[in-house]
Amino acid sequence: MVENVIQIEGRRFVLVPEDEYRRFRRGPASPARVMLPPLPPRAADGTRDAVDFTRAAIARGMIRDRVARGLSQRELARRAGVPHATLARIETGKYTPPADAIRKLDAAIHGARRRPRSHHCGQTPTCRP
């Protein structure tokens, strides 16, 4: 956040960009107020389509984490170096995102606190560390 401090009649005032001021006034969006994409319906045997479920789960987690940190889609996309359109499509739950986009977005949301899991054998994703 860019800010400037000025003093008028002995009182200090902080100047912030208008969009940040408006976001501050609104307060953080509550995950409860955010529309999450629905999970796919259950089949007769109680299962769900794995691909559709995974897409929705990624979208729902991304939205919850983004909102919890007070980030807009545009701000998260900018921080991650991912096109805004890509993030918007991911958050619909109907798009399979590339793994590198997920890694970038995750790093932008969680910072360096979380490191991606690596596969110690260097071969296939089915290898268990």
C-alpha angles and dihedrals in degrees: 000000000000114000139171126197120215131178123222121179091342095309122113119226128189118219116208132171112276095242090055090048091052091048089050091050092051091049124215115322111250116234086226090062095048120094110236122199111257123253113247116267120267119254120232090270092054097255128122130216104273097216094047091045092050092049091050093045092052091047094048093048092047092051094046093049094044094049093044088058093046095244126147120220090253094050094048091047090050093049092047095045090236123131112261089232090059093053091045090053092047091052092055089068092226099093130075105223124214113257093240091056090052091049092050093047092046091050091049091051100041101025122207092326091092125053122196116251113254128207107239095204092057093221125087133358089243090069109106119216 
